[in-house]
Structures are given as structure tokens and as C-alpha cells.
Amino acid sequence: MNTEMLPRVKQVEPMSDYRLSLSFTNGEKRQFAVKPYLNYTVYRSLAQWEIFKQVMVSNGTVCWGKDGHIDFDPDTLYLESQIVAE
């Protein structure tokens, strides 16, 4: 797969079980599981549902916090997410 021009996130919705429903710039809808990352120091605070559900889109990726200080690489979001059948 050519990863130079991977699509970026244009919309995000938090879901149960620490998953994100993502819409990408290429029109695909995908789900990304954050749960496997919650043991990493940078993502540990996302285990608090009140923080997790405040996810937003910024610069083609997802982030949390008023300064967007917690985020995921947009390529990781695309490559490690699962396509949602419509």
C-alpha cells in the first residue's frame, strides 16, 4: 500500500468500549480501538470516560485536551482501523 497519501480524519464520534467511529477524507467509515493503547503513559488518562468522550478532530487526526496534547498519528488511525460496512 502506498502510504504517502493516506486519507485524514474529518469526523470522529466516541463509542462504547473505547472505540472511535471515524470518517475519513476518502469517504471511508472506520472504527479504531483505543483500548489497547490505554496502558501507555501518554494515553492513560483516556481510560476516564469523561475525558475520552471529549475527542475532537484537529489537523486531520483525533486529539484530546484543550491544546490537543493527546493525539494519534493519522496514519496509525487509518492503517489500524477496521472498515465499517454500510
Buried (B, 14 or more C-beta within 10 A) or exposed (E): EEEEEBBBBEEBEBBEEBBBBBBBBEEBBBBBBBEEBEEEEEBEEBBEEEEBEBBEBEEBBBBBEEEBEBBBEBBEBBEBBEEEEE
